[in-house]
């Protein structure tokens, strides 16, 4: 085995400025969009909520428009394996990741927030026309919650309130069509309806509301946020400066579809894909699955594609993770690449597919030759000379201890063979001079089917851990191709059955 430390990938910002940290790069020269003429100087938002909630949200946005000094003591979610997106963090819908509390000032890890306004490094501001907001009467919410109906019916009723408000805002009778619609969810609604059991399945309020809004096909993203988050009374709340950094970067990408930063050394002629699977609904004994494919280009512009439903009976196959038959795999990759070419107005010369399970071929199982189908689909769509790499990216339980106070360095690369390697995407970060996590970091196991050397494959994965525009974090533990595929699937399962082509822009699911 050979052990190396990969160089931290450099990010590119405005005026060709290069550095490895998103916050530092933005503070120095601004968003990358300033350099490629896609920058937006204004983000128009509308709010759905009670009068009190609308007022609280505007106060938060006003606070974010001014500089915010970071504190000496703060909490930071672990980078060692969490795939929680920014809306989930704000919405607090799932179990809390264990967090680490830092003592003392670390202005690199938790820098001051410069203020989101047109004069600061962001060169952008939030704007709101009060006439475009939709007031939900608090008594209507309380009437639903206090009714004698089943909780599932209460969920439907509350979701209808927000859904109808969104539809009202996005119709032509508003003065300015907003870039985003913000929905403030009260503490009472969250505590009673966040997750409701119905027979042998569950309804998740956030995912269901998100899906219902997407089904309206209005092409305006929605942001859900808890009232406790706005008032900073949510448990495990991050430092205000950090919340501002993450929230404003995410909204800039989500609402304006601009590029906060890009990766310097990554192939612009390569399409990076992640394939994952999810249950069609959250019934434990359900065998129906659907596939999710997320495609990203060099600038981090993400597209989401859903495949047809298929059956995966774990009792028959004796394998929990689904695999694809040859025809399904061929059709899925062909459709993805055709749409990728159409939307990006560019034909890639190479395709990299990431998956958290092995790529089966006819030798492993004669009925599930997904490898053959994927290769056939790539060559049929891009031509026989197209390059491809099929990469398995698996989390491991490996733990390596070293002397000293900190774990191994992020970027530690261990080559096992020409096709296999181990890569630490979390660990000690020299720029921070610390490890931002509570647990001993675990590496990823990488295996490639293709001609690209395994070290180059790992460099690409390493770079793609820095392309999550859902926040301004230094990195994630997973590449963006796989980071939120599960979350996308969790929303898509709630879409009505008559929705054949759900929105394909990644930021709609953020």
C-alpha positions in Angstrom: 0.0 0.0 0.0 1.1 3.6 -0.7 0.0 6.5 1.5 -0.1 10.1 0.2 -1.7 13.4 1.2 -3.7 14.9 -1.7 -3.5 18.7 -2.1 -6.7 20.5 -0.9 -8.7 21.4 -4.1 -8.7 25.1 -4.9 -11.9 27.0 -5.4 -12.2 29.9 -7.9 -14.1 33.1 -7.0 -14.4 36.5 -8.7 -11.4 38.0 -10.4 -9.7 34.6 -10.7 -9.1 34.5 -7.0 -8.1 31.0 -5.8 -8.3 29.6 -2.3 -9.5 26.5 -0.5 -12.1 28.0 1.8 -15.5 29.3 0.6 -15.9 32.0 3.2 -12.4 33.3 2.7 -12.9 33.4 -1.1 -16.2 35.2 -1.0 -14.9 37.7 1.6 -11.9 38.4 -0.6 -13.3 39.0 -4.0 -17.0 37.9 -4.1 -19.0 35.2 -5.8 -17.7 33.5 -9.0 -20.8 34.7 -10.8 -19.4 38.2 -10.7 -16.8 37.1 -13.3 -19.0 35.2 -15.7 -21.8 37.8 -16.0 -24.4 35.6 -14.2 -24.5 37.5 -11.0 -27.7 38.8 -9.5 -27.6 41.9 -7.4 -31.2 41.4 -6.0 -33.1 38.5 -4.6 -36.8 39.1 -4.3 -38.6 37.0 -1.8 -42.2 36.5 -0.6 -43.2 35.1 2.8 -46.0 32.8 3.9 -46.9 32.8 7.6 -48.8 34.5 10.3 -48.3 38.3 10.8 -46.0 37.6 13.7 -43.9 35.0 11.7 -43.6 37.3 8.7 -42.4 40.1 10.9 -39.8 37.9 12.6 -38.5 36.7 9.3 -38.0 40.2 8.0 -36.2 41.1 11.2 -33.8 38.1 10.6 -33.1 39.3 7.0 -32.5 42.8 8.3 -30.0 41.4 10.8 -28.2 39.5 8.0 -27.8 42.6 5.9 -25.4 44.0 8.5 -22.0 42.6 9.7 -22.3 40.0 12.5 -19.4 39.2 14.7 -18.7 35.6 15.4 -18.6 34.5 19.0 -15.9 32.7 20.9 -18.0 29.7 21.7 -20.1 28.0 19.1 -21.3 24.7 17.8 -20.5 23.1 14.4 -22.2 20.1 12.9 -19.8 17.2 12.3 -18.3 16.8 8.9 -17.7 13.1 9.5 -20.7 11.7 7.8 -23.8 13.9 8.0 -25.7 14.4 4.9 -28.3 16.8 6.3 -29.0 19.7 4.0 -29.4 23.3 5.0 -33.2 23.3 5.1 -33.2 20.3 7.3 -30.7 22.0 9.6 -33.0 25.1 9.7 -36.1 23.0 10.0 -34.7 20.6 12.6 -36.8 17.7 11.2 -34.4 14.8 11.9 -32.4 13.5 14.8 -29.6 15.9 15.7 -26.1 15.0 14.7 -23.8 15.0 17.7 -22.0 18.3 17.8 -18.8 19.6 19.0 -18.5 22.8 21.0 -15.5 24.9 20.4 -13.9 27.2 23.0 -11.9 30.2 22.1 -11.8 32.3 18.9 -11.1 30.6 15.6 -11.8 33.2 13.0 -11.0 30.8 10.1 -13.4 28.2 11.2 -16.1 30.7 12.3 -15.3 34.0 10.6 -17.3 37.2 11.1 -20.2 37.6 8.7 -19.7 40.7 6.4 -23.4 41.5 5.9 -25.5 40.5 2.9 -25.9 43.7 1.0 -25.0 45.4 -2.3 -22.0 47.2 -0.8 -20.3 44.1 0.8 -18.4 41.4 -0.8 -21.7 39.7 -1.7 -22.8 42.6 -4.0 -26.4 41.4 -3.5 -29.4 42.1 -1.3 -32.7 40.7 -0.3 -35.8 42.6 -1.4 -39.4 42.1 -0.3 -42.7 43.7 -1.5 -45.1 43.3 1.4 -48.0 43.1 -1.1 -46.5 39.8 -2.3 -46.6 38.2 1.2 -49.4 35.9 2.2 -50.8 36.1 5.7 -52.1 32.8 7.2 -54.5 33.5 10.1 -53.2 32.0 13.3 -56.7 31.0 14.3 -56.9 28.9 11.1 -53.8 27.0 12.2 -55.1 26.6 15.8 -58.5 25.5 14.6 -56.9 22.7 12.6 -54.6 21.6 15.4 -57.3 21.6 18.0 -59.8 19.7 15.9 -60.9 16.1 16.6 -59.8 14.8 13.3 -56.9 12.3 12.7 -53.4 13.7 12.6 -53.1 12.7 9.0 -56.0 14.9 8.1 -54.5 17.7 10.1 -51.3 17.4 8.0 -53.3 17.6 4.8 -55.2 20.6 6.0 -52.2 22.6 7.1 -50.3 21.7 3.9 -53.2 22.9 1.9 -53.0 26.3 3.7 -49.4 26.7 2.6 -49.9 25.2 -0.8 -52.8 27.5 -1.6 -50.8 30.5 -0.4 -47.8 29.5 -2.6 -50.2 29.2 -5.6 -51.7 32.6 -4.8 -48.3 34.3 -4.6 -47.0 32.7 -7.9 -50.0 33.8 -9.9 -49.7 36.9 -12.1 -51.5 39.1 -9.7 -48.4 39.9 -7.7 -46.4 43.0 -8.5 -43.1 41.2 -8.8 -42.7 37.5 -9.3 -40.5 36.4 -6.4 -37.3 34.5 -6.8 -38.2 32.4 -3.8 -41.2 31.8 -1.5 -40.3 31.4 2.2 -42.7 29.5 4.4 -42.4 30.0 8.1 -43.6 27.0 10.1 -44.8 27.6 13.7 -43.5 25.7 16.7 -47.0 24.2 17.3 -47.3 22.8 13.8 -43.8 21.3 14.0 -44.2 19.7 17.4 -47.6 18.1 16.5 -47.2 17.3 12.8 -43.5 16.9 11.9 -43.9 13.1 11.5 -47.3 11.4 11.6 -47.9 7.7 11.4 -50.7 6.5 9.1 -51.4 2.7 9.3 -48.0 1.1 8.5 -46.4 4.1 6.9 -45.3 7.7 7.9 -46.0 11.2 6.6 -43.2 13.6 7.0 -44.6 17.1 7.0 -41.6 18.9 5.5 -41.1 16.4 2.6 -44.9 16.2 1.9 -45.3 20.0 1.8 -42.2 20.3 -0.4 -43.6 17.7 -2.8 -47.0 19.3 -2.9 -45.5 22.6 -3.8 -43.3 21.0 -6.5 -46.4 19.4 -8.0 -47.8 22.8 -8.9 -44.9 23.3 -11.4 -44.6 27.0 -10.8 -40.7 27.0 -11.2 -40.2 29.1 -8.0 -38.2 27.5 -5.3 -39.5 27.3 -1.7 -37.6 27.6 1.5 -39.1 26.2 4.7 -37.9 27.5 8.0 -39.0 27.0 11.6 -40.1 30.0 13.8 -37.6 28.7 16.5 -34.8 29.0 14.0 -35.6 32.7 13.3 -35.9 33.5 17.0 -32.7 31.5 17.7 -34.5 29.3 20.2 -34.0 26.1 18.3 -32.0 23.5 20.2 -28.4 23.0 18.9 -28.5 26.4 17.2 -25.3 27.4 15.4 -23.6 30.7 16.0 -25.6 33.5 14.3 -22.7 34.5 12.0 -22.4 30.9 10.8 -26.2 30.7 10.2 -26.0 33.9 8.2 -23.1 32.6 6.1 -24.8 29.3 5.3 -28.3 30.7 4.7 -27.2 33.6 2.4 -25.0 31.4 0.3 -27.7 28.8 -0.1 -30.4 31.4 -1.0 -28.1 33.0 -3.6 -27.6 29.7 -5.4 -31.2 28.6 -4.8 -33.0 31.7 -5.9 -30.8 33.2 -8.5 -29.2 29.9 -9.8 -25.9 31.7 -9.8 -22.5 30.1 -9.0 -21.0 31.0 -5.6 -17.7 29.3 -6.6 -16.3 26.7 -8.9 -13.5 24.1 -8.9 -10.3 25.2 -10.6 -8.8 21.8 -11.6 -11.7 19.7 -12.8 -12.5 18.6 -16.3 -15.2 20.8 -18.0 -15.8 18.1 -20.5 -16.8 15.5 -17.9 -20.4 14.9 -16.7 -20.4 13.7 -13.0 -23.3 11.5 -12.1 -24.6 10.0 -8.9 -27.1 7.1 -8.9 -29.1 6.1 -5.8 -32.3 4.4 -5.0 -35.2 5.0 -2.7 -38.5 3.4 -1.6 -41.6 4.6 -3.5 -43.2 5.1 -0.1 -42.1 4.6 3.5 -43.7 1.3 4.1 -41.2 -1.2 5.7 -42.3 -4.2 3.6 -42.7 -2.3 0.3 -40.7 -3.7 -2.6 -41.1 -0.9 -5.1 -38.1 1.3 -5.7 -37.2 4.2 -8.0 -33.8 5.5 -9.1 -32.4 9.0 -8.7 -29.7 10.3 -10.9 -28.0 13.6 -10.0 -25.8 15.2 -12.7 -23.3 18.0 -12.1 -21.0 20.0 -14.3 -17.8 21.8 -13.5 -19.7 24.8 -12.1 -21.8 22.7 -9.8 -25.0 23.2 -11.7 -27.1 20.2 -10.7 -29.8 18.3 -12.5 -32.1 15.7 -11.0 -33.6 12.8 -12.9 -35.9 10.0 -11.7 -36.2 6.6 -13.3 -39.3 4.4 -13.6 -40.4 2.4 -10.6 -39.2 -1.2 -10.3 -39.5 -4.1 -7.9 -36.6 -5.1 -5.6 -37.5 -8.0 -3.4 -34.7 -8.4 -0.8 -36.1 -11.7 0.3 -35.6 -13.1 -3.2 -32.3 -11.4 -4.1 -30.9 -11.7 -0.5 -29.3 -8.3 -1.1 -30.7 -5.1 0.4 -29.3 -2.6 -2.0 -31.1 -2.5 -5.4 -29.4 -3.1 -8.7 -30.6 -2.5 -12.3 -31.3 -4.8 -15.1 -29.5 -4.0 -18.4 -32.4 -2.4 -20.2 -33.3 -0.1 -17.3 -29.7 1.0 -16.8 -29.4 1.7 -20.5 -32.6 3.8 -20.6 -31.8 5.7 -17.5 -28.3 6.8 -18.5 -29.4 7.6 -22.1 -32.2 9.8 -20.8 -29.9 11.6 -18.3 -27.2 12.3 -20.9 -29.7 13.5 -23.5 -31.2 16.0 -21.0 -27.8 17.0 -19.8 -26.7 17.9 -23.3 -29.9 19.8 -24.0 -29.9 21.8 -20.8 -26.1 22.5 -20.7 -25.9 23.0 -24.4 -22.7 20.9 -24.2 -21.9 17.3 -25.1 -19.5 15.8 -22.5 -16.6 13.6 -23.7 -16.5 11.6 -20.5 -19.0 10.3 -18.0 -18.2 9.5 -14.3 -20.9 7.6 -12.4 -20.8 7.4 -8.6 -22.7 4.8 -6.7 -22.5 3.6 -3.1 -22.8 0.0 -4.1 -20.9 -2.3 -6.5 -21.7 -2.3 -10.2 -23.1 -5.7 -11.0 -22.5 -7.4 -14.4 -23.9 -10.5 -16.0 -21.3 -12.6 -14.2 -22.5 -11.5 -10.8 -26.2 -11.9 -11.6 -27.5 -12.7 -15.1 -30.7 -10.6 -14.5 -29.0 -7.4 -13.3 -26.3 -6.5 -15.8 -26.4 -2.8 -14.9 -22.7 -2.3 -15.9 -23.4 -3.5 -19.4 -26.5 -1.4 -19.7 -24.8 1.8 -18.4 -21.9 1.3 -20.9 -24.2 0.6 -23.7 -26.3 3.7 -22.9 -23.2 6.0 -22.7 -21.9 4.8 -26.0 -25.3 5.0 -27.7 -25.7 8.6 -26.6 -22.2 10.0 -26.8 -20.6 7.7 -29.3 -18.3 4.7 -29.0 -15.2 6.9 -28.3 -16.8 8.3 -25.1 -14.7 7.7 -21.9 -16.4 6.5 -18.8 -15.5 5.6 -15.2 -17.9 3.7 -13.0 -16.9 4.4 -9.4 -18.1 2.8 -6.2 -17.9 5.1 -3.2 -18.6 3.3 0.0 -18.4 4.6 3.6 -16.3 2.4 5.8 -15.9 1.6 9.5 -12.2 1.8 9.3 -10.6 3.8 12.2 -7.0 4.8 12.1 -5.4 6.3 15.2 -2.3 8.5 15.3 -0.2 10.1 18.0 -1.1 13.6 19.0 -4.4 15.4 19.7 -5.9 15.1 16.2 -6.9 12.4 13.7 -5.4 11.8 10.2 -5.4 14.6 7.7 -8.3 15.2 5.4 -7.0 14.1 2.0 -5.1 11.1 3.2 -5.0 8.7 0.2 -4.1 5.0 0.5 -3.7 3.2 -2.8 -4.5 -0.5 -2.5 -4.4 -1.5 -6.2 -4.7 0.0 -9.6 -8.5 0.0 -9.2 -9.0 0.4 -5.4 -8.1 3.0 -2.8 -9.1 4.5 0.6 -9.7 8.2 0.8 -10.2 10.4 3.9 -12.5 13.2 3.0 -12.9 14.2 6.7 -10.1 14.7 9.2 -7.7 17.3 10.5 -7.9 20.4 8.3 -4.6 22.4 8.3 -6.3 25.7 7.3 -8.5 25.5 10.5 -5.6 24.0 12.5 -8.2 21.6 14.0 -10.6 18.8 13.2 -14.2 20.0 13.1 -15.9 16.8 14.3 -16.6 14.8 17.5 -15.7 11.3 16.2 -12.7 9.6 14.8 -13.2 10.2 11.0 -13.9 7.2 8.8 -12.6 7.1 5.2 -14.3 6.2 1.9 -13.5 3.0 0.0 -13.1 3.8 -3.7 -13.2 1.3 -6.5 -13.2 2.2 -10.2 -14.2 0.4 -13.4 -12.6 2.5 -16.2 -9.3 3.7 -17.6 -8.7 6.7 -15.3 -6.0 6.1 -12.7 -7.4 5.6 -9.2 -5.5 8.5 -7.8 -7.1 10.9 -10.4 -10.5 9.4 -9.5 -9.9 10.2 -5.8 -8.8 13.7 -6.7 -12.2 14.3 -8.4 -14.1 12.9 -5.5 -12.1 15.0 -3.2 -12.9 18.1 -5.2 -16.6 17.3 -5.4 -16.8 17.3 -1.6 -16.4 21.1 -1.9 -19.3 21.8 -4.3 -22.2 21.8 -1.9 -23.9 25.2 -2.3 -26.4 24.4 0.4 -24.0 26.1 2.8 -20.6 27.8 3.1 -18.8 24.9 4.8 -15.2 24.1 3.9 -16.2 20.6 2.7 -18.5 17.6 3.1 -17.6 14.0 3.7 -19.4 12.9 0.5 -19.1 14.2 -3.1 -22.0 16.4 -4.2 -23.0 13.6 -6.7 -24.1 11.5 -3.7 -24.5 14.0 -0.9 -28.3 14.6 -1.2 -29.5 11.9 -3.5 -31.3 10.2 -0.6 -32.9 13.5 0.4 -34.2 14.1 -3.2 -35.7 10.6 -3.1 -37.4 11.3 0.2 -39.2 14.2 -1.4 -40.0 12.6 -4.7 -41.8 9.7 -3.1 -44.5 12.1 -2.0 -45.2 13.5 -5.4 -48.6 12.7 -6.9 -48.7 9.7 -9.2 -49.7 11.8 -12.2 -46.5 13.8 -12.1 -44.4 12.1 -14.8 -41.6 14.7 -15.0 -40.8 16.3 -11.7 -38.6 19.5 -11.7 -35.1 18.6 -12.8 -33.2 21.5 -11.2 -31.3 20.4 -8.1 -32.0 23.6 -6.2 -35.8 22.9 -6.1 -35.1 20.1 -3.7 -32.7 22.1 -1.4 
